[in-house]
Amino acid sequence: MQLVRNDIILDETNLTTPIEAVVNLSQIGRVSLQIVLIKVGGDPLDANITLEASNDGDNYAPLHGATYHVTQSGNVVFKIPDVSFKWMKVQYTPISGTVTLQAIIAATDEKN
């Protein structure tokens, strides 16, 4: 097994608007994605994190079980043990509140 990616794909401070990152997963077998959220200010935090997959980079579909509703600071970890698609889109969609957000991807070339 070889770690082929270990990157920060999103790094935003005082985020109040939607943001996304698209990651090329060609030659990737397994992926872990950690999203660190730190609530900023006094407004309540209410947001969604969604992962979508695509084989052509144009048409995306939600990954089963890869949506998370956020209401407080913390870590969200998604593990995909068998990558069967070429592209992954990570979306953060705030409803209310402000966050500092960092998304870190670790990927290997070996399937589970």
ABEGO torsion letter per residue (X at the ends): XBBABBBBABBBBGBABBBBBBBBABGBABBBBBBBBBBBEABBBBBBBBBBBBAAGABBBBBBGABBBBABBEBBBBBBABBABABBBBBBBBABEBBBBBBBBBBBABBX
